[in-house]
């Protein structure tokens, strides 16, 4: 799949292969740009923590939760600890985060802190079960995921400090996360306060939204205007054809994109909406001419020819379409512009996105270059429904469970009638929710959610109206997930205004998790400036921990007094210089 072969261009194949379960852009874990400076530290290691399977019922047993640590900047017992949760992916994909090429490392350097990364339950080496059927997934809940963090911080026996002086709340712990893990960080401050002294929530979608059509609005605002116009026309045309119920016309439309094998019209419409999700993964240092999102736009607008897919030396795929002249509403009718945009998009899809997109999973049944099976959500014999292993190709099943069962939702569908849509309205909540019951059939008394609604999560967490202390939010101006963040333009009171208790920083021109990569921050001032502000804020907050009066005013759990004496804490441990 040409558009996904370079991990620098996207957040990696991992973020988008979830399309085979839910054909939409995944809430991505945040990956880093390329750095020649990253190196394994000798002051690091890993361990397993005996975590409760069910925090509401300790008798349910335990499982091993993996964590990785680095003490390169640690000041000794009683010094701060930065706990980084990488979210919905194996921690093996994120070992680079424990270095000063990341904001986690900048925090550790400024605070003389240890860095610890904990793997989310049900991913990687931290799954209680190796078979992720409906019954075994019942312990994967938001409540358990939050309390995993607090129980770990208080009870882990850190190999580098067996005295326990570095456990929370004796020492100041800072919980850092980006994307879903950023929301977890913020939600933890509300649901389970009193363990973490401070929190960093990057690109955190704190508001759960069932019909998340707003996902596409920051994309529309940031993408080239002519390109957004082209996609609006394409979406309108697709909806007109599908609404016409003319089977011949519908089949011809599917054939145009080599998706004639898809029985479901919604599967077809959803599949060809996927490339818009590439927007969330554009790195700040990526040249526009090198990223497939902008290449797609240029081709759709007719200013860039397609790169022919020619594994056998052929320049065409059957009756391949080629890019036409630039669409122009001034010189041409709407119908002409629509047809040209549609044909150009099909040419790009057929040559540069679709080939190998299903084969890249590695399943034998999908091995054909032009297989469309991974976009088929009706065939329950497909591997996305039958591969229940925790080690499956992209670990997407636990994330799908959270979307369906909590339910997080965040279903990225077409816009309501009063808003011009970037994608077909055939992609809607009903279609996406219907996949849940095929993915997770009832097993005895265990079944996927049949009664909860996304709003129940917001009642639990306070959603857009979360109001806690020492939580730093950072959002990207053009991040699609900002629509669900505290900075959302769709928040009923408008974007949250930064306060001293709950500061908000915006990365101008930023997308998803831009603040977490310090290596890029050294090269892009809009990011570096936000990172410097974040470090200054976190240093100020952590200094307050060592002030007895400040801790007393905060109602912090009283264990033993800590104060600065010759730049050293009486809890044991050097502070920052």
KEZA-204322 format. One record per residue (C-alpha): residue in one letter; x, y, z negated. Coordinates in pm, 1 decimal, decimal comma, always signed. Layout:
BEGIN
residuo  u  v  w
a  X  Y  Z
...
// end
This chain:
BEGIN
residuo  u  v  w
x  +0,0  +0,0  +0,0
x  +205,7  +290,8  +125,0
x  +63,8  +560,6  -96,6
x  +144,5  +369,8  -414,4
x  +494,5  +238,8  -353,3
x  +684,9  +529,4  -510,1
x  +628,8  +565,2  -886,8
x  +763,9  +919,0  -875,6
x  +481,4  +1023,0  -645,3
x  +206,8  +889,3  -869,2
x  +161,5  +788,1  -1229,7
x  +250,6  +447,0  -1097,8
x  +54,0  +165,6  -944,1
x  -70,3  +74,8  -1292,1
x  -297,4  +375,9  -1321,6
x  -486,6  +309,3  -1001,5
x  -507,0  -66,6  -972,9
x  -793,8  -47,1  -1219,4
x  -999,4  +36,9  -909,2
x  -1052,0  -337,4  -868,5
x  -1261,5  -335,1  -1184,3
x  -1405,3  +15,1  -1172,4
x  -1352,2  +178,7  -833,5
x  -1262,5  +521,0  -967,8
x  -959,0  +703,8  -1102,5
x  -847,7  +572,3  -1436,9
x  -775,3  +792,0  -1734,5
x  -402,7  +756,1  -1681,2
x  -131,9  +687,2  -1929,0
x  +133,8  +952,3  -1888,6
x  +457,8  +852,2  -1718,1
x  +775,0  +1049,5  -1674,2
x  +972,2  +1195,1  -1387,9
x  +1308,6  +1052,8  -1288,2
x  +1600,1  +1141,6  -1515,6
x  +1963,5  +1042,0  -1495,6
x  +2004,8  +1128,2  -1863,8
x  +1794,5  +853,3  -2015,1
x  +1989,0  +580,6  -2185,4
x  +1917,0  +311,0  -2443,4
x  +2005,5  +426,5  -2793,4
x  +2210,1  +206,7  -3024,0
x  +2001,6  +342,8  -3310,6
x  +1685,3  +167,1  -3204,3
x  +1497,9  -158,6  -3237,5
x  +1155,6  -318,5  -3242,6
x  +937,4  -503,7  -3487,1
x  +596,2  -655,1  -3546,2
x  +346,8  -523,2  -3798,2
x  +76,9  -742,1  -3950,1
x  -227,4  -539,1  -3847,7
x  -583,4  -597,2  -3962,9
x  -806,6  -746,8  -3696,6
x  -1109,9  -564,8  -3835,0
x  -1058,6  -267,6  -4064,3
x  -1418,2  -292,3  -4182,3
x  -1362,8  -655,8  -4284,4
x  -1006,9  -728,4  -4405,5
x  -1098,5  -1096,0  -4446,8
x  -1118,9  -1129,7  -4065,5
x  -743,4  -1183,2  -4052,1
x  -447,3  -1010,2  -3890,8
x  -249,6  -997,5  -3567,4
x  +99,2  -882,1  -3472,5
x  +117,9  -525,9  -3345,5
x  +446,6  -436,0  -3182,7
x  +631,7  -113,8  -3253,3
x  +958,8  +29,9  -3124,4
x  +1173,3  +274,2  -3320,6
x  +1464,4  +512,0  -3270,0
x  +1658,9  +687,4  -3548,3
x  +1897,8  +890,6  -3333,6
x  +1785,6  +1215,7  -3497,5
x  +1652,0  +1081,4  -3827,3
x  +1765,5  +1260,4  -4142,6
x  +1723,2  +972,6  -4385,2
x  +1452,5  +851,5  -4627,5
x  +1177,3  +1105,9  -4675,7
x  +1241,9  +1274,2  -4342,0
x  +960,0  +1312,6  -4088,6
x  +838,6  +1036,1  -3858,2
x  +694,6  +1095,8  -3510,4
x  +447,5  +819,2  -3422,6
x  +377,5  +797,8  -3051,2
x  +83,9  +594,5  -2922,0
x  +118,5  +530,8  -2548,6
x  -246,5  +433,6  -2513,9
x  -394,2  +185,5  -2272,1
x  -81,8  +18,0  -2138,0
x  +191,1  -216,1  -2262,6
x  +463,6  -36,7  -2457,9
x  +720,5  -202,1  -2231,7
x  +621,3  +58,6  -1971,1
x  +702,5  +349,3  -2201,7
x  +1038,1  +290,5  -2371,3
x  +1173,7  +610,7  -2214,0
x  +950,3  +810,5  -2446,6
x  +1188,5  +761,7  -2739,4
x  +1447,3  +1007,2  -2607,8
x  +1491,2  +1382,3  -2594,6
x  +1385,2  +1378,7  -2231,1
x  +1034,1  +1385,1  -2376,8
x  +843,3  +1611,5  -2610,3
x  +848,6  +1327,6  -2864,5
x  +1228,4  +1348,6  -2860,6
x  +1227,7  +1728,4  -2880,1
x  +1010,2  +1704,2  -3189,8
x  +1242,6  +1445,1  -3343,8
x  +1548,5  +1656,3  -3268,1
x  +1397,7  +1971,2  -3419,1
x  +1260,2  +1794,8  -3727,5
x  +1536,8  +1541,0  -3800,9
x  +1265,4  +1282,6  -3751,4
x  +1253,9  +915,9  -3663,9
x  +1063,2  +818,7  -3350,4
x  +826,4  +522,5  -3358,1
x  +609,9  +402,4  -3070,1
x  +320,7  +171,5  -3152,7
x  +151,1  -47,9  -2895,1
x  -226,7  -21,3  -2873,6
x  -419,2  -328,6  -2981,4
x  -510,3  -568,5  -2697,3
x  -223,0  -455,5  -2473,3
x  +117,3  -606,8  -2409,0
x  +248,4  -805,5  -2703,7
x  -15,4  -665,7  -2939,7
x  -323,4  -858,9  -2837,6
x  -494,0  -1074,4  -3101,5
x  -604,6  -1308,3  -2821,8
x  -451,6  -1423,6  -2495,4
x  -791,6  -1479,7  -2332,6
x  -996,1  -1160,3  -2312,6
x  -1348,4  -1296,4  -2291,1
x  -1648,7  -1116,6  -2435,6
x  -1622,5  -1282,0  -2776,6
x  -1253,5  -1207,5  -2819,7
x  -1290,3  -842,7  -2718,6
x  -1539,8  -757,5  -2992,8
x  -1262,1  -631,0  -3223,0
x  -1146,6  -377,0  -2964,6
x  -1328,5  -69,5  -3093,0
x  -1252,5  +298,2  -3132,4
x  -1287,1  +270,1  -3509,7
x  -1032,8  -12,1  -3529,7
x  -795,2  +167,5  -3292,4
x  -800,2  +480,0  -3509,2
x  -746,5  +292,9  -3834,0
x  -462,5  +93,7  -3678,0
x  -264,7  +418,2  -3681,7
x  -331,9  +515,4  -4042,3
x  -292,7  +163,3  -4182,1
x  +39,0  +126,7  -3999,9
x  +175,8  +462,2  -4118,2
x  +99,6  +380,1  -4481,0
x  +198,7  +13,6  -4489,5
x  +468,7  -63,1  -4233,9
x  +803,3  -168,9  -4377,5
x  +1031,7  +25,1  -4150,1
x  +1360,3  -159,2  -4084,4
x  +1553,4  +166,3  -4114,6
x  +1399,5  +261,3  -4451,4
x  +1311,7  -32,7  -4672,2
x  +1264,9  +205,0  -4968,1
x  +926,6  +313,6  -4833,6
x  +1009,7  +681,5  -4884,9
x  +946,8  +740,4  -4515,1
x  +594,9  +600,8  -4517,6
x  +294,9  +830,2  -4503,3
x  +192,1  +1022,7  -4700,1
x  +527,4  +1043,2  -4885,0
x  +688,0  +1183,4  -4571,0
x  +526,5  +1397,2  -4301,4
x  +410,1  +1183,2  -4008,9
x  +316,4  +1347,4  -3679,1
x  +83,8  +1152,7  -3447,2
x  +149,1  +1224,9  -3078,8
x  -49,1  +1101,2  -2781,6
x  -141,8  +1196,0  -2428,4
x  -454,8  +1123,2  -2227,1
x  -675,1  +868,7  -2410,1
x  -404,6  +843,4  -2678,1
x  -421,3  +1221,7  -2709,6
x  -790,8  +1194,2  -2785,4
x  -707,3  +918,5  -3035,0
x  -466,1  +1155,0  -3209,0
x  -728,8  +1428,0  -3237,7
x  -1004,6  +1186,2  -3337,2
x  -782,2  +1034,0  -3608,1
x  -754,6  +1374,4  -3774,4
x  -1134,3  +1379,7  -3801,2
x  -1219,3  +1013,9  -3869,1
x  -927,8  +914,0  -4092,2
x  -765,0  +1228,3  -4236,0
x  -500,8  +1236,8  -4507,3
x  -233,4  +1015,6  -4353,5
x  -84,0  +1219,0  -4068,5
x  +35,0  +1565,3  -4158,4
x  +7,1  +1696,3  -3802,7
x  -117,7  +1588,6  -3461,3
x  -31,8  +1658,2  -3097,8
x  -309,2  +1590,5  -2845,8
x  -201,6  +1625,0  -2482,3
x  -465,8  +1623,5  -2206,0
x  -707,5  +1475,7  -2457,1
x  -1065,1  +1406,9  -2334,0
x  -1224,0  +1447,5  -2676,4
x  -1577,5  +1469,2  -2532,9
x  -1721,1  +1141,2  -2410,6
x  -1934,0  +1205,9  -2101,0
x  -2144,5  +936,5  -1937,7
x  -2208,1  +1104,0  -1602,3
x  -1863,8  +1257,0  -1558,2
x  -1912,6  +1426,9  -1221,7
x  -1719,9  +1723,1  -1367,4
x  -1400,6  +1520,7  -1321,6
x  -1382,9  +1647,8  -963,7
x  -1424,2  +2018,3  -1041,5
x  -1061,5  +2094,8  -1141,3
x  -956,1  +1899,2  -832,0
x  -1180,3  +2118,6  -617,1
x  -1038,4  +2430,3  -783,8
x  -676,5  +2329,7  -731,8
x  -672,9  +2154,5  -394,7
x  -645,1  +2340,5  -61,5
x  -979,1  +2507,2  +7,3
x  -1008,6  +2375,6  +362,6
x  -947,6  +2024,5  +232,7
x  -1219,5  +2049,2  -31,6
x  -1458,4  +2179,0  +235,0
x  -1374,9  +1879,1  +453,5
x  -1446,8  +1634,3  +172,4
x  -1774,4  +1807,4  +93,3
x  -1880,5  +1760,7  +455,1
x  -1765,3  +1397,3  +455,8
x  -1960,5  +1324,1  +136,6
x  -2273,8  +1488,8  +275,2
x  -2247,7  +1287,7  +597,3
x  -2202,5  +958,7  +412,2
x  -2505,1  +1029,8  +194,6
x  -2714,5  +1114,4  +499,9
x  -2619,6  +787,5  +670,5
x  -2679,8  +575,8  +359,8
x  -3009,9  +749,7  +286,3
x  -3125,5  +680,8  +642,1
x  -3128,9  +304,5  +570,1
x  -3035,2  +231,8  +931,6
x  -2834,2  -87,8  +894,5
x  -2660,7  -43,6  +1229,5
x  -2541,4  +308,8  +1146,5
x  -2431,4  +202,0  +799,4
x  -2231,3  -89,2  +937,9
x  -2064,7  +136,8  +1195,7
x  -1968,4  +379,7  +919,3
x  -1813,9  +100,2  +713,4
x  -1629,4  -31,5  +1019,5
x  -1477,0  +311,4  +1070,8
x  -1292,0  +254,8  +740,8
x  -1233,9  -121,1  +794,1
x  -1471,5  -191,2  +502,9
x  -1744,6  -375,3  +691,9
x  -1710,2  -674,7  +456,8
x  -1846,0  -474,2  +163,2
x  -2214,0  -558,4  +115,8
x  -2277,4  -284,9  -139,0
x  -2310,6  +64,8  +3,8
x  -2201,9  +202,0  -333,3
x  -1886,3  -12,8  -324,1
x  -1805,3  +137,0  +15,1
x  -1871,6  +494,9  -96,7
x  -1675,2  +442,8  -415,4
x  -1376,1  +290,0  -238,2
x  -1324,2  +581,9  -3,3
x  -1357,0  +831,0  -291,6
x  -1057,5  +679,1  -472,0
x  -780,4  +879,6  -300,2
x  -909,4  +1201,1  -457,0
x  -797,3  +1054,8  -790,8
x  -435,4  +1083,4  -676,8
x  -460,3  +1450,4  -770,7
x  -427,6  +1378,7  -1143,0
x  -89,6  +1212,7  -1090,1
x  +99,4  +1478,4  -895,2
x  +416,9  +1563,9  -1084,9
x  +522,8  +1926,0  -1123,8
x  +847,2  +1865,1  -934,2
x  +685,3  +1685,4  -640,2
x  +701,9  +1864,5  -306,9
x  +359,6  +1898,5  -148,9
x  +483,9  +1754,2  +177,6
x  +594,4  +1437,7  -4,8
x  +282,5  +1357,5  -202,7
x  +12,7  +1142,3  -40,3
x  -265,0  +1367,8  -170,5
x  -139,3  +1665,0  +29,6
x  -49,4  +1442,0  +323,5
x  -408,9  +1319,6  +316,8
x  -538,9  +1676,5  +315,5
x  -315,1  +1779,0  +603,9
x  -430,5  +1480,6  +807,8
x  -798,2  +1541,0  +730,8
x  -755,8  +1901,2  +842,5
x  -581,0  +1785,3  +1159,6
x  -243,9  +1950,7  +1098,9
x  -52,0  +1629,7  +1030,7
x  -56,2  +1308,0  +1234,4
x  -103,7  +980,2  +1053,1
x  +192,0  +758,3  +976,8
x  +96,7  +443,4  +1170,4
x  +89,1  +121,2  +976,6
x  +298,8  -109,2  +1192,9
x  +429,8  -414,0  +1007,8
x  +468,4  -597,1  +1340,3
x  +598,9  -306,4  +1540,8
x  +252,8  -206,3  +1663,4
x  +149,0  +156,1  +1635,2
x  -220,0  +83,3  +1598,5
x  -463,4  -117,6  +1389,7
x  -730,1  -231,3  +1629,3
x  -914,5  +76,1  +1752,0
x  -724,8  +308,4  +1521,6
x  -829,6  +670,3  +1509,6
x  -579,7  +953,9  +1537,2
x  -578,5  +1297,2  +1383,4
x  -777,1  +1554,0  +1580,8
x  -735,4  +1928,5  +1603,1
x  -789,4  +2135,1  +1286,9
x  -1151,5  +2160,9  +1172,6
x  -1263,8  +2521,2  +1186,4
x  -1611,8  +2635,8  +1091,8
x  -1560,7  +2962,6  +1276,4
x  -1496,3  +2801,1  +1614,5
x  -1707,0  +2487,8  +1582,6
x  -2043,9  +2375,7  +1459,3
x  -2082,4  +2201,8  +1125,7
x  -2150,2  +1874,5  +1304,9
x  -1828,1  +1893,4  +1505,5
x  -1623,1  +1982,8  +1198,7
x  -1779,4  +1698,5  +1000,5
x  -1707,9  +1438,9  +1268,6
x  -1347,8  +1552,8  +1303,1
x  -1289,4  +1551,4  +927,2
x  -1448,9  +1207,4  +895,1
x  -1244,2  +1062,2  +1180,5
x  -921,5  +1213,8  +1052,2
x  -987,1  +1080,7  +703,0
x  -1058,2  +734,9  +842,9
x  -730,6  +747,2  +1036,0
x  -537,2  +831,7  +720,9
x  -724,5  +569,6  +513,9
x  -674,6  +292,6  +771,0
x  -303,2  +357,2  +813,5
x  -167,7  +499,5  +490,6
x  -391,8  +401,8  +198,2
x  -595,6  +90,6  +266,8
x  -338,3  -155,4  +409,9
x  -217,3  -382,6  +130,8
x  -418,8  -210,6  -140,9
x  -580,8  -539,9  -243,8
x  -285,0  -760,5  -151,2
x  -64,8  -561,7  -391,1
x  -240,1  -730,3  -682,9
x  -71,2  -1056,8  -595,5
x  -382,9  -1273,1  -603,1
x  -372,9  -1533,6  -321,8
x  -735,5  -1469,5  -226,1
x  -653,4  -1103,5  -160,1
x  -327,9  -1158,9  +22,9
x  -442,1  -1029,0  +362,6
x  -312,4  -682,3  +447,1
x  -661,4  -558,4  +528,3
x  -851,1  -740,8  +256,4
x  -1126,7  -531,7  +99,1
x  -1208,6  -789,6  -170,0
x  -1072,4  -580,2  -456,7
x  -1336,7  -315,4  -383,5
x  -1620,5  -570,4  -400,5
x  -1795,6  -546,5  -738,3
x  -2079,1  -788,3  -652,1
x  -1873,0  -1105,3  -608,3
x  -1819,8  -1236,6  -961,5
x  -1589,1  -1511,8  -835,2
x  -1331,3  -1245,2  -754,8
x  -1020,6  -1238,1  -978,9
x  -1120,6  -910,2  -1142,1
x  -1405,6  -1104,1  -1302,0
x  -1229,0  -1436,3  -1358,8
x  -874,4  -1338,9  -1464,9
x  -920,5  -1304,4  -1841,5
x  -552,6  -1321,2  -1937,9
x  -405,6  -1036,6  -2141,6
x  -108,1  -1058,6  -1904,6
x  -314,0  -1000,8  -1589,4
x  -178,5  -776,9  -1319,2
x  -253,9  -439,6  -1475,0
x  -411,3  -503,5  -1815,3
x  -724,0  -321,3  -1701,9
x  -974,1  -547,2  -1876,5
x  -936,2  -398,0  -2228,2
x  -982,3  -48,8  -2086,5
x  -1294,2  -157,4  -1899,6
x  -1427,7  -296,9  -2228,4
x  -1382,8  +39,3  -2401,3
x  -1554,7  +220,0  -2114,5
x  -1846,8  -22,0  -2124,5
x  -1884,7  -111,5  -2488,9
x  -1805,1  +194,3  -2697,8
x  -1916,5  +329,9  -2449,0
x  -1666,2  +589,9  -2332,4
x  -1829,8  +599,0  -1990,7
x  -1650,4  +883,9  -1814,7
x  -1813,7  +750,6  -1497,9
x  -1683,2  +960,9  -1209,6
x  -1980,7  +993,5  -979,4
x  -2123,8  +1234,9  -729,6
x  -2234,9  +1577,3  -845,1
x  -2599,6  +1659,3  -924,3
x  -2811,7  +1803,5  -640,0
x  -2753,4  +2164,6  -743,3
x  -2374,0  +2123,0  -707,6
x  -2197,5  +2049,8  -379,7
x  -2032,8  +1711,4  -424,3
x  -1679,8  +1607,9  -325,9
x  -1782,6  +1240,8  -314,4
x  -2091,9  +1047,0  -216,2
x  -2380,4  +1049,7  -462,2
x  -2416,1  +676,0  -399,9
x  -2143,7  +654,1  -665,0
x  -2348,7  +710,0  -979,1
x  -2383,5  +602,0  -1341,1
x  -2629,4  +323,0  -1264,2
x  -2392,2  +167,1  -1012,8
x  -2087,0  +188,8  -1239,3
x  -2265,7  +70,0  -1553,0
x  -2402,6  -229,9  -1364,2
x  -2046,8  -359,1  -1326,9
x  -2013,3  -388,6  -1705,0
x  -2251,1  -681,0  -1741,9
x  -2083,5  -872,1  -1459,4
x  -1742,9  -817,1  -1615,5
x  -1852,1  -913,5  -1965,8
x  -2134,5  -1170,7  -1958,1
x  -2300,7  -1262,5  -2285,3
x  -2109,5  -1529,6  -2476,3
x  -2310,3  -1674,8  -2762,7
x  -2412,3  -1376,3  -2973,6
x  -2134,1  -1161,1  -2829,8
x  -2236,6  -921,9  -2556,0
x  -2127,9  -592,5  -2412,3
x  -2310,6  -281,9  -2533,5
x  -2678,4  -273,0  -2446,6
x  -2798,8  +8,3  -2671,9
x  -2530,1  +268,1  -2752,1
x  -2494,7  +581,0  -2541,6
x  -2181,5  +794,5  -2493,1
x  -2329,8  +1069,4  -2709,4
x  -2302,4  +835,1  -3008,9
x  -1923,0  +862,3  -2981,1
x  -1944,1  +1241,0  -2988,8
x  -2157,3  +1225,6  -3302,3
x  -1883,6  +1010,5  -3456,1
x  -1586,2  +1223,8  -3348,0
x  -1747,2  +1571,2  -3306,7
x  -1636,4  +1568,2  -2942,1
x  -1591,8  +1917,8  -2802,1
x  -1663,2  +2061,3  -3145,9
x  -1390,6  +1883,2  -3338,4
x  -1261,9  +2122,3  -3603,2
x  -971,3  +1997,6  -3809,1
x  -633,2  +2118,5  -3932,6
x  -285,3  +2103,2  -3780,8
x  -392,6  +1958,9  -3447,3
x  -215,7  +2104,0  -3143,7
x  -399,0  +2065,0  -2812,5
x  -225,9  +2106,8  -2476,1
x  -421,7  +2097,6  -2150,2
x  -334,4  +2138,9  -1783,5
x  -516,6  +2407,5  -1586,3
x  -602,3  +2171,7  -1299,7
x  -619,4  +1842,2  -1488,2
x  -942,0  +1661,0  -1388,8
x  -971,2  +1539,2  -1747,4
x  -971,2  +1897,0  -1877,1
x  -1344,8  +1887,9  -1803,3
x  -1376,5  +1654,8  -2104,8
x  -1114,3  +1831,6  -2316,1
x  -1152,4  +2100,8  -2577,5
x  -1057,5  +2349,7  -2302,5
x  -1343,4  +2243,1  -2074,9
x  -1528,9  +2501,2  -1870,5
x  -1836,2  +2283,3  -1930,3
x  -1819,2  +2303,5  -2310,5
x  -2145,0  +2458,9  -2427,4
x  -1963,2  +2740,8  -2610,3
x  -1703,0  +2780,5  -2338,7
x  -1341,3  +2664,9  -2369,0
x  -1230,7  +2642,7  -2732,2
x  -1037,5  +2950,6  -2835,8
x  -704,0  +2877,9  -2999,4
x  -682,5  +2919,2  -3378,8
x  -398,4  +2890,6  -3630,0
x  -544,4  +2563,2  -3760,1
x  -614,5  +2419,3  -3417,0
x  -395,8  +2586,9  -3152,3
x  -455,9  +2530,7  -2781,4
x  -189,3  +2575,5  -2514,4
x  -261,2  +2571,0  -2140,1
x  -2,8  +2468,6  -1881,0
x  -61,3  +2708,4  -1593,3
x  -105,6  +2508,4  -1273,6
x  -65,9  +2189,5  -1475,8
x  -228,4  +1853,1  -1432,1
x  -231,6  +1550,5  -1662,5
x  +11,3  +1530,6  -1956,2
x  +258,1  +1780,6  -1812,0
x  +380,8  +1887,8  -2155,8
x  +511,7  +1542,6  -2252,4
x  +805,1  +1535,2  -2008,4
x  +1089,3  +1752,6  -2138,7
x  +1315,9  +1667,4  -1846,2
x  +1068,5  +1830,9  -1609,9
x  +1014,6  +2109,8  -1864,3
x  +1379,7  +2206,7  -1820,2
x  +1309,9  +2260,1  -1451,6
x  +961,5  +2412,1  -1454,1
x  +923,5  +2720,4  -1672,4
x  +544,4  +2694,2  -1707,8
x  +598,9  +2356,5  -1875,6
x  +914,7  +2446,7  -2067,2
x  +748,0  +2752,5  -2219,5
x  +459,8  +2544,3  -2353,0
x  +702,2  +2285,4  -2491,8
x  +901,7  +2550,8  -2677,8
x  +582,4  +2688,0  -2829,5
x  +478,3  +2337,5  -2931,9
x  +811,1  +2266,7  -3103,3
x  +799,0  +2600,1  -3286,9
x  +447,7  +2523,5  -3409,3
x  +534,2  +2169,9  -3520,7
x  +845,2  +2285,4  -3709,3
x  +633,1  +2541,9  -3893,2
x  +374,5  +2282,1  -3990,7
x  +627,9  +2024,4  -4106,7
x  +811,9  +2285,9  -4312,0
x  +485,3  +2342,0  -4495,3
x  +476,1  +1976,0  -4600,9
x  +788,1  +2028,8  -4807,9
x  +632,0  +2330,1  -4977,2
x  +454,9  +2202,1  -5290,0
x  +205,2  +2487,8  -5291,2
x  +116,2  +2433,2  -4927,7
x  +55,9  +2063,4  -4986,9
x  -151,7  +2138,5  -5294,0
x  -367,2  +2386,0  -5100,4
x  -415,9  +2123,2  -4832,3
x  -546,5  +1874,8  -5087,5
x  -270,3  +1635,3  -4982,2
x  -236,0  +1307,4  -5167,7
x  -5,3  +1371,5  -5462,9
x  +278,4  +1121,5  -5482,9
x  +598,5  +1292,9  -5583,5
x  +713,5  +1650,6  -5543,1
x  +924,2  +1741,4  -5243,8
x  +1104,1  +2070,5  -5205,2
x  +1401,2  +2202,3  -5019,9
x  +1728,0  +2203,6  -5214,3
x  +2037,3  +2291,7  -5013,8
x  +1855,6  +2199,8  -4695,8
x  +1765,0  +1861,5  -4844,9
x  +1431,2  +1728,5  -4960,4
x  +1404,9  +1590,2  -5312,8
x  +1215,1  +1303,2  -5151,0
x  +1548,3  +1214,3  -4995,6
x  +1630,7  +1312,1  -4642,2
x  +1793,8  +1594,5  -4457,0
x  +1576,4  +1857,1  -4299,6
x  +1640,5  +2042,1  -3978,5
x  +1933,0  +2281,5  -3967,4
// end
